[in-house]
């Protein structure tokens, strides 16, 4: 399916950060993003996002 859509360069790990990035852009708090991504700490989540965001919790 991935090849058929022309996204064969993407890896599963790349896609793991797509949803949290979109949610961060929509204003979802870091502590929620951490749970979505399955990270152990909010700091790890912040480092994985392309734009720095302010931690609220």
mmCIF file of the N, C-alpha and C atoms, coordinates in Angstrom:
data_MODEL
# 
_entry.id   MODEL 
# 
loop_
_atom_site.group_PDB 
_atom_site.id 
_atom_site.type_symbol 
_atom_site.label_atom_id 
_atom_site.label_alt_id 
_atom_site.label_comp_id 
_atom_site.label_asym_id 
_atom_site.label_entity_id 
_atom_site.label_seq_id 
_atom_site.pdbx_PDB_ins_code 
_atom_site.Cartn_x 
_atom_site.Cartn_y 
_atom_site.Cartn_z 
_atom_site.occupancy 
_atom_site.B_iso_or_equiv 
_atom_site.pdbx_formal_charge 
_atom_site.auth_seq_id 
_atom_site.auth_comp_id 
_atom_site.auth_asym_id 
_atom_site.auth_atom_id 
_atom_site.pdbx_PDB_model_num 
ATOM 1   N N  . UNK A 1 1  ? 0.822  -1.186 0.000  1.00 0.00 ? 1  UNK A N  1 
ATOM 2   C CA . UNK A 1 1  ? 0.000  0.000  0.000  1.00 0.00 ? 1  UNK A CA 1 
ATOM 3   C C  . UNK A 1 1  ? 0.874  1.261  0.000  1.00 0.00 ? 1  UNK A C  1 
ATOM 4   N N  . UNK A 1 2  ? 1.893  1.268  0.825  1.00 0.00 ? 2  UNK A N  1 
ATOM 5   C CA . UNK A 1 2  ? 2.768  2.442  0.919  1.00 0.00 ? 2  UNK A CA 1 
ATOM 6   C C  . UNK A 1 2  ? 3.439  2.707  -0.428 1.00 0.00 ? 2  UNK A C  1 
ATOM 7   N N  . UNK A 1 3  ? 3.922  1.659  -1.073 1.00 0.00 ? 3  UNK A N  1 
ATOM 8   C CA . UNK A 1 3  ? 4.562  1.805  -2.382 1.00 0.00 ? 3  UNK A CA 1 
ATOM 9   C C  . UNK A 1 3  ? 3.548  2.269  -3.420 1.00 0.00 ? 3  UNK A C  1 
ATOM 10  N N  . UNK A 1 4  ? 2.370  1.714  -3.364 1.00 0.00 ? 4  UNK A N  1 
ATOM 11  C CA . UNK A 1 4  ? 1.323  2.072  -4.323 1.00 0.00 ? 4  UNK A CA 1 
ATOM 12  C C  . UNK A 1 4  ? 0.983  3.560  -4.233 1.00 0.00 ? 4  UNK A C  1 
ATOM 13  N N  . UNK A 1 5  ? 1.040  4.112  -3.036 1.00 0.00 ? 5  UNK A N  1 
ATOM 14  C CA . UNK A 1 5  ? 0.734  5.522  -2.833 1.00 0.00 ? 5  UNK A CA 1 
ATOM 15  C C  . UNK A 1 5  ? 1.926  6.441  -3.103 1.00 0.00 ? 5  UNK A C  1 
ATOM 16  N N  . UNK A 1 6  ? 3.105  5.839  -3.318 1.00 0.00 ? 6  UNK A N  1 
ATOM 17  C CA . UNK A 1 6  ? 4.290  6.641  -3.610 1.00 0.00 ? 6  UNK A CA 1 
ATOM 18  C C  . UNK A 1 6  ? 5.042  7.125  -2.382 1.00 0.00 ? 6  UNK A C  1 
ATOM 19  N N  . UNK A 1 7  ? 4.836  6.451  -1.248 1.00 0.00 ? 7  UNK A N  1 
ATOM 20  C CA . UNK A 1 7  ? 5.493  6.850  -0.002 1.00 0.00 ? 7  UNK A CA 1 
ATOM 21  C C  . UNK A 1 7  ? 6.492  5.804  0.475  1.00 0.00 ? 7  UNK A C  1 
ATOM 22  N N  . UNK A 1 8  ? 7.115  5.080  -0.443 1.00 0.00 ? 8  UNK A N  1 
ATOM 23  C CA . UNK A 1 8  ? 8.016  4.009  -0.034 1.00 0.00 ? 8  UNK A CA 1 
ATOM 24  C C  . UNK A 1 8  ? 9.229  4.500  0.753  1.00 0.00 ? 8  UNK A C  1 
ATOM 25  N N  . UNK A 1 9  ? 9.534  5.785  0.684  1.00 0.00 ? 9  UNK A N  1 
ATOM 26  C CA . UNK A 1 9  ? 10.660 6.341  1.443  1.00 0.00 ? 9  UNK A CA 1 
ATOM 27  C C  . UNK A 1 9  ? 10.338 6.504  2.934  1.00 0.00 ? 9  UNK A C  1 
ATOM 28  N N  . UNK A 1 10 ? 9.058  6.440  3.311  1.00 0.00 ? 10 UNK A N  1 
ATOM 29  C CA . UNK A 1 10 ? 8.678  6.597  4.712  1.00 0.00 ? 10 UNK A CA 1 
ATOM 30  C C  . UNK A 1 10 ? 8.864  5.293  5.484  1.00 0.00 ? 10 UNK A C  1 
ATOM 31  N N  . UNK A 1 11 ? 9.297  5.438  6.721  1.00 0.00 ? 11 UNK A N  1 
ATOM 32  C CA . UNK A 1 11 ? 9.409  4.297  7.623  1.00 0.00 ? 11 UNK A CA 1 
ATOM 33  C C  . UNK A 1 11 ? 8.315  4.412  8.677  1.00 0.00 ? 11 UNK A C  1 
ATOM 34  N N  . UNK A 1 12 ? 8.000  3.309  9.305  1.00 0.00 ? 12 UNK A N  1 
ATOM 35  C CA . UNK A 1 12 ? 6.974  3.309  10.347 1.00 0.00 ? 12 UNK A CA 1 
ATOM 36  C C  . UNK A 1 12 ? 7.304  4.335  11.430 1.00 0.00 ? 12 UNK A C  1 
ATOM 37  N N  . UNK A 1 13 ? 8.580  4.440  11.794 1.00 0.00 ? 13 UNK A N  1 
ATOM 38  C CA . UNK A 1 13 ? 8.981  5.382  12.849 1.00 0.00 ? 13 UNK A CA 1 
ATOM 39  C C  . UNK A 1 13 ? 8.708  6.830  12.417 1.00 0.00 ? 13 UNK A C  1 
ATOM 40  N N  . UNK A 1 14 ? 8.895  7.126  11.139 1.00 0.00 ? 14 UNK A N  1 
ATOM 41  C CA . UNK A 1 14 ? 8.600  8.480  10.646 1.00 0.00 ? 14 UNK A CA 1 
ATOM 42  C C  . UNK A 1 14 ? 7.134  8.820  10.897 1.00 0.00 ? 14 UNK A C  1 
ATOM 43  N N  . UNK A 1 15 ? 6.275  7.860  10.636 1.00 0.00 ? 15 UNK A N  1 
ATOM 44  C CA . UNK A 1 15 ? 4.843  8.091  10.794 1.00 0.00 ? 15 UNK A CA 1 
ATOM 45  C C  . UNK A 1 15 ? 4.429  8.222  12.252 1.00 0.00 ? 15 UNK A C  1 
ATOM 46  N N  . UNK A 1 16 ? 5.238  7.667  13.157 1.00 0.00 ? 16 UNK A N  1 
ATOM 47  C CA . UNK A 1 16 ? 4.919  7.735  14.589 1.00 0.00 ? 16 UNK A CA 1 
ATOM 48  C C  . UNK A 1 16 ? 4.864  9.177  15.081 1.00 0.00 ? 16 UNK A C  1 
ATOM 49  N N  . UNK A 1 17 ? 5.622  10.069 14.436 1.00 0.00 ? 17 UNK A N  1 
ATOM 50  C CA . UNK A 1 17 ? 5.687  11.453 14.883 1.00 0.00 ? 17 UNK A CA 1 
ATOM 51  C C  . UNK A 1 17 ? 4.755  12.379 14.104 1.00 0.00 ? 17 UNK A C  1 
ATOM 52  N N  . UNK A 1 18 ? 4.105  11.851 13.075 1.00 0.00 ? 18 UNK A N  1 
ATOM 53  C CA . UNK A 1 18 ? 3.223  12.691 12.272 1.00 0.00 ? 18 UNK A CA 1 
ATOM 54  C C  . UNK A 1 18 ? 2.022  13.191 13.074 1.00 0.00 ? 18 UNK A C  1 
ATOM 55  N N  . UNK A 1 19 ? 1.310  12.296 13.724 1.00 0.00 ? 19 UNK A N  1 
ATOM 56  C CA . UNK A 1 19 ? 0.119  12.696 14.480 1.00 0.00 ? 19 UNK A CA 1 
ATOM 57  C C  . UNK A 1 19 ? 0.463  13.679 15.600 1.00 0.00 ? 19 UNK A C  1 
ATOM 58  N N  . UNK A 1 20 ? 1.469  13.392 16.446 1.00 0.00 ? 20 UNK A N  1 
ATOM 59  C CA . UNK A 1 20 ? 1.790  14.372 17.486 1.00 0.00 ? 20 UNK A CA 1 
ATOM 60  C C  . UNK A 1 20 ? 2.179  15.742 16.922 1.00 0.00 ? 20 UNK A C  1 
ATOM 61  N N  . UNK A 1 21 ? 2.848  15.767 15.782 1.00 0.00 ? 21 UNK A N  1 
ATOM 62  C CA . UNK A 1 21 ? 3.219  17.042 15.161 1.00 0.00 ? 21 UNK A CA 1 
ATOM 63  C C  . UNK A 1 21 ? 1.971  17.811 14.745 1.00 0.00 ? 21 UNK A C  1 
ATOM 64  N N  . UNK A 1 22 ? 1.038  17.124 14.106 1.00 0.00 ? 22 UNK A N  1 
ATOM 65  C CA . UNK A 1 22 ? -0.212 17.781 13.696 1.00 0.00 ? 22 UNK A CA 1 
ATOM 66  C C  . UNK A 1 22 ? -1.007 18.239 14.911 1.00 0.00 ? 22 UNK A C  1 
ATOM 67  N N  . UNK A 1 23 ? -1.059 17.401 15.941 1.00 0.00 ? 23 UNK A N  1 
ATOM 68  C CA . UNK A 1 23 ? -1.785 17.775 17.148 1.00 0.00 ? 23 UNK A CA 1 
ATOM 69  C C  . UNK A 1 23 ? -1.130 18.966 17.850 1.00 0.00 ? 23 UNK A C  1 
ATOM 70  N N  . UNK A 1 24 ? 0.203  19.003 17.867 1.00 0.00 ? 24 UNK A N  1 
ATOM 71  C CA . UNK A 1 24 ? 0.914  20.139 18.482 1.00 0.00 ? 24 UNK A CA 1 
ATOM 72  C C  . UNK A 1 24 ? 0.580  21.424 17.734 1.00 0.00 ? 24 UNK A C  1 
ATOM 73  N N  . UNK A 1 25 ? 0.541  21.345 16.412 1.00 0.00 ? 25 UNK A N  1 
ATOM 74  C CA . UNK A 1 25 ? 0.168  22.521 15.610 1.00 0.00 ? 25 UNK A CA 1 
ATOM 75  C C  . UNK A 1 25 ? -1.247 22.985 15.924 1.00 0.00 ? 25 UNK A C  1 
ATOM 76  N N  . UNK A 1 26 ? -2.097 22.050 16.346 1.00 0.00 ? 26 UNK A N  1 
ATOM 77  C CA . UNK A 1 26 ? -3.484 22.387 16.683 1.00 0.00 ? 26 UNK A CA 1 
ATOM 78  C C  . UNK A 1 26 ? -3.637 22.846 18.133 1.00 0.00 ? 26 UNK A C  1 
ATOM 79  N N  . UNK A 1 27 ? -2.521 22.852 18.885 1.00 0.00 ? 27 UNK A N  1 
ATOM 80  C CA . UNK A 1 27 ? -2.569 23.357 20.254 1.00 0.00 ? 27 UNK A CA 1 
ATOM 81  C C  . UNK A 1 27 ? -2.763 22.317 21.341 1.00 0.00 ? 27 UNK A C  1 
ATOM 82  N N  . UNK A 1 28 ? -2.627 21.037 21.014 1.00 0.00 ? 28 UNK A N  1 
ATOM 83  C CA . UNK A 1 28 ? -2.766 19.984 22.022 1.00 0.00 ? 28 UNK A CA 1 
ATOM 84  C C  . UNK A 1 28 ? -1.579 20.056 22.983 1.00 0.00 ? 28 UNK A C  1 
ATOM 85  N N  . UNK A 1 29 ? -1.812 19.995 24.294 1.00 0.00 ? 29 UNK A N  1 
ATOM 86  C CA . UNK A 1 29 ? -0.730 20.104 25.284 1.00 0.00 ? 29 UNK A CA 1 
ATOM 87  C C  . UNK A 1 29 ? 0.301  18.961 25.190 1.00 0.00 ? 29 UNK A C  1 
ATOM 88  N N  . UNK A 1 30 ? 1.520  19.272 25.574 1.00 0.00 ? 30 UNK A N  1 
ATOM 89  C CA . UNK A 1 30 ? 2.629  18.313 25.485 1.00 0.00 ? 30 UNK A CA 1 
ATOM 90  C C  . UNK A 1 30 ? 2.349  17.033 26.267 1.00 0.00 ? 30 UNK A C  1 
ATOM 91  N N  . UNK A 1 31 ? 1.723  17.133 27.434 1.00 0.00 ? 31 UNK A N  1 
ATOM 92  C CA . UNK A 1 31 ? 1.501  15.919 28.224 1.00 0.00 ? 31 UNK A CA 1 
ATOM 93  C C  . UNK A 1 31 ? 0.558  14.958 27.500 1.00 0.00 ? 31 UNK A C  1 
ATOM 94  N N  . UNK A 1 32 ? -0.336 15.479 26.670 1.00 0.00 ? 32 UNK A N  1 
ATOM 95  C CA . UNK A 1 32 ? -1.212 14.623 25.869 1.00 0.00 ? 32 UNK A CA 1 
ATOM 96  C C  . UNK A 1 32 ? -0.430 14.039 24.696 1.00 0.00 ? 32 UNK A C  1 
ATOM 97  N N  . UNK A 1 33 ? 0.386  14.858 24.053 1.00 0.00 ? 33 UNK A N  1 
ATOM 98  C CA . UNK A 1 33 ? 1.216  14.398 22.931 1.00 0.00 ? 33 UNK A CA 1 
ATOM 99  C C  . UNK A 1 33 ? 2.152  13.280 23.377 1.00 0.00 ? 33 UNK A C  1 
ATOM 100 N N  . UNK A 1 34 ? 2.686  13.396 24.585 1.00 0.00 ? 34 UNK A N  1 
ATOM 101 C CA . UNK A 1 34 ? 3.590  12.376 25.126 1.00 0.00 ? 34 UNK A CA 1 
ATOM 102 C C  . UNK A 1 34 ? 2.902  11.021 25.159 1.00 0.00 ? 34 UNK A C  1 
ATOM 103 N N  . UNK A 1 35 ? 1.666  11.004 25.600 1.00 0.00 ? 35 UNK A N  1 
ATOM 104 C CA . UNK A 1 35 ? 0.925  9.738  25.679 1.00 0.00 ? 35 UNK A CA 1 
ATOM 105 C C  . UNK A 1 35 ? 0.608  9.184  24.293 1.00 0.00 ? 35 UNK A C  1 
ATOM 106 N N  . UNK A 1 36 ? 0.260  10.053 23.361 1.00 0.00 ? 36 UNK A N  1 
ATOM 107 C CA . UNK A 1 36 ? -0.027 9.615  21.990 1.00 0.00 ? 36 UNK A CA 1 
ATOM 108 C C  . UNK A 1 36 ? 1.204  8.974  21.363 1.00 0.00 ? 36 UNK A C  1 
ATOM 109 N N  . UNK A 1 37 ? 2.365  9.607  21.561 1.00 0.00 ? 37 UNK A N  1 
ATOM 110 C CA . UNK A 1 37 ? 3.608  9.109  20.965 1.00 0.00 ? 37 UNK A CA 1 
ATOM 111 C C  . UNK A 1 37 ? 4.201  7.932  21.737 1.00 0.00 ? 37 UNK A C  1 
ATOM 112 N N  . UNK A 1 38 ? 3.745  7.739  22.977 1.00 0.00 ? 38 UNK A N  1 
ATOM 113 C CA . UNK A 1 38 ? 4.283  6.647  23.786 1.00 0.00 ? 38 UNK A CA 1 
ATOM 114 C C  . UNK A 1 38 ? 5.637  6.961  24.391 1.00 0.00 ? 38 UNK A C  1 
ATOM 115 N N  . UNK A 1 39 ? 5.946  8.239  24.532 1.00 0.00 ? 39 UNK A N  1 
ATOM 116 C CA . UNK A 1 39 ? 7.216  8.639  25.124 1.00 0.00 ? 39 UNK A CA 1 
ATOM 117 C C  . UNK A 1 39 ? 7.153  8.577  26.646 1.00 0.00 ? 39 UNK A C  1 
ATOM 118 N N  . UNK A 1 40 ? 8.307  8.390  27.259 1.00 0.00 ? 40 UNK A N  1 
ATOM 119 C CA . UNK A 1 40 ? 8.384  8.323  28.709 1.00 0.00 ? 40 UNK A CA 1 
ATOM 120 C C  . UNK A 1 40 ? 8.347  9.682  29.377 1.00 0.00 ? 40 UNK A C  1 
ATOM 121 N N  . UNK A 1 41 ? 8.774  10.721 28.661 1.00 0.00 ? 41 UNK A N  1 
ATOM 122 C CA . UNK A 1 41 ? 8.780  12.055 29.263 1.00 0.00 ? 41 UNK A CA 1 
ATOM 123 C C  . UNK A 1 41 ? 8.382  13.110 28.231 1.00 0.00 ? 41 UNK A C  1 
ATOM 124 N N  . UNK A 1 42 ? 7.841  14.231 28.694 1.00 0.00 ? 42 UNK A N  1 
ATOM 125 C CA . UNK A 1 42 ? 7.484  15.320 27.783 1.00 0.00 ? 42 UNK A CA 1 
ATOM 126 C C  . UNK A 1 42 ? 8.700  15.889 27.049 1.00 0.00 ? 42 UNK A C  1 
ATOM 127 N N  . UNK A 1 43 ? 9.866  15.821 27.680 1.00 0.00 ? 43 UNK A N  1 
ATOM 128 C CA . UNK A 1 43 ? 11.093 16.331 27.054 1.00 0.00 ? 43 UNK A CA 1 
ATOM 129 C C  . UNK A 1 43 ? 11.405 15.558 25.774 1.00 0.00 ? 43 UNK A C  1 
ATOM 130 N N  . UNK A 1 44 ? 11.232 14.254 25.818 1.00 0.00 ? 44 UNK A N  1 
ATOM 131 C CA . UNK A 1 44 ? 11.453 13.430 24.623 1.00 0.00 ? 44 UNK A CA 1 
ATOM 132 C C  . UNK A 1 44 ? 10.482 13.844 23.528 1.00 0.00 ? 44 UNK A C  1 
ATOM 133 N N  . UNK A 1 45 ? 9.248  14.082 23.906 1.00 0.00 ? 45 UNK A N  1 
ATOM 134 C CA . UNK A 1 45 ? 8.237  14.498 22.931 1.00 0.00 ? 45 UNK A CA 1 
ATOM 135 C C  . UNK A 1 45 ? 8.619  15.832 22.308 1.00 0.00 ? 45 UNK A C  1 
ATOM 136 N N  . UNK A 1 46 ? 9.023  16.775 23.116 1.00 0.00 ? 46 UNK A N  1 
ATOM 137 C CA . UNK A 1 46 ? 9.408  18.096 22.601 1.00 0.00 ? 46 UNK A CA 1 
ATOM 138 C C  . UNK A 1 46 ? 10.556 17.992 21.607 1.00 0.00 ? 46 UNK A C  1 
ATOM 139 N N  . UNK A 1 47 ? 11.532 17.138 21.908 1.00 0.00 ? 47 UNK A N  1 
ATOM 140 C CA . UNK A 1 47 ? 12.683 16.993 21.005 1.00 0.00 ? 47 UNK A CA 1 
ATOM 141 C C  . UNK A 1 47 ? 12.288 16.394 19.667 1.00 0.00 ? 47 UNK A C  1 
ATOM 142 N N  . UNK A 1 48 ? 11.204 15.617 19.631 1.00 0.00 ? 48 UNK A N  1 
ATOM 143 C CA . UNK A 1 48 ? 10.795 14.969 18.390 1.00 0.00 ? 48 UNK A CA 1 
ATOM 144 C C  . UNK A 1 48 ? 9.944  15.871 17.500 1.00 0.00 ? 48 UNK A C  1 
ATOM 145 N N  . UNK A 1 49 ? 9.497  16.995 18.022 1.00 0.00 ? 49 UNK A N  1 
ATOM 146 C CA . UNK A 1 49 ? 8.662  17.900 17.240 1.00 0.00 ? 49 UNK A CA 1 
ATOM 147 C C  . UNK A 1 49 ? 9.533  18.893 16.466 1.00 0.00 ? 49 UNK A C  1 
ATOM 148 N N  . UNK A 1 50 ? 9.117  19.253 15.253 1.00 0.00 ? 50 UNK A N  1 
ATOM 149 C CA . UNK A 1 50 ? 9.929  20.152 14.436 1.00 0.00 ? 50 UNK A CA 1 
ATOM 150 C C  . UNK A 1 50 ? 10.008 21.580 14.964 1.00 0.00 ? 50 UNK A C  1 
ATOM 151 N N  . UNK A 1 51 ? 8.968  22.038 15.667 1.00 0.00 ? 51 UNK A N  1 
ATOM 152 C CA . UNK A 1 51 ? 8.960  23.400 16.213 1.00 0.00 ? 51 UNK A CA 1 
ATOM 153 C C  . UNK A 1 51 ? 8.890  23.337 17.729 1.00 0.00 ? 51 UNK A C  1 
ATOM 154 N N  . UNK A 1 52 ? 9.737  24.112 18.383 1.00 0.00 ? 52 UNK A N  1 
ATOM 155 C CA . UNK A 1 52 ? 9.672  24.112 19.863 1.00 0.00 ? 52 UNK A CA 1 
ATOM 156 C C  . UNK A 1 52 ? 8.314  24.594 20.351 1.00 0.00 ? 52 UNK A C  1 
ATOM 157 N N  . UNK A 1 53 ? 7.808  23.926 21.381 1.00 0.00 ? 53 UNK A N  1 
ATOM 158 C CA . UNK A 1 53 ? 6.564  24.359 22.013 1.00 0.00 ? 53 UNK A CA 1 
ATOM 159 C C  . UNK A 1 53 ? 6.802  24.483 23.499 1.00 0.00 ? 53 UNK A C  1 
ATOM 160 N N  . UNK A 1 54 ? 6.027  25.318 24.135 1.00 0.00 ? 54 UNK A N  1 
ATOM 161 C CA . UNK A 1 54 ? 6.187  25.556 25.568 1.00 0.00 ? 54 UNK A CA 1 
ATOM 162 C C  . UNK A 1 54 ? 5.463  24.461 26.330 1.00 0.00 ? 54 UNK A C  1 
ATOM 163 N N  . UNK A 1 55 ? 6.168  23.833 27.282 1.00 0.00 ? 55 UNK A N  1 
ATOM 164 C CA . UNK A 1 55 ? 5.547  22.798 28.098 1.00 0.00 ? 55 UNK A CA 1 
ATOM 165 C C  . UNK A 1 55 ? 4.604  23.455 29.100 1.00 0.00 ? 55 UNK A C  1 
ATOM 166 N N  . UNK A 1 56 ? 3.394  22.926 29.188 1.00 0.00 ? 56 UNK A N  1 
ATOM 167 C CA . UNK A 1 56 ? 2.421  23.496 30.109 1.00 0.00 ? 56 UNK A CA 1 
ATOM 168 C C  . UNK A 1 56 ? 2.234  22.628 31.343 1.00 0.00 ? 56 UNK A C  1 
ATOM 169 N N  . UNK A 1 57 ? 2.714  21.378 31.291 1.00 0.00 ? 57 UNK A N  1 
ATOM 170 C CA . UNK A 1 57 ? 2.629  20.487 32.454 1.00 0.00 ? 57 UNK A CA 1 
ATOM 171 C C  . UNK A 1 57 ? 3.834  19.611 32.513 1.00 0.00 ? 57 UNK A C  1 
# 
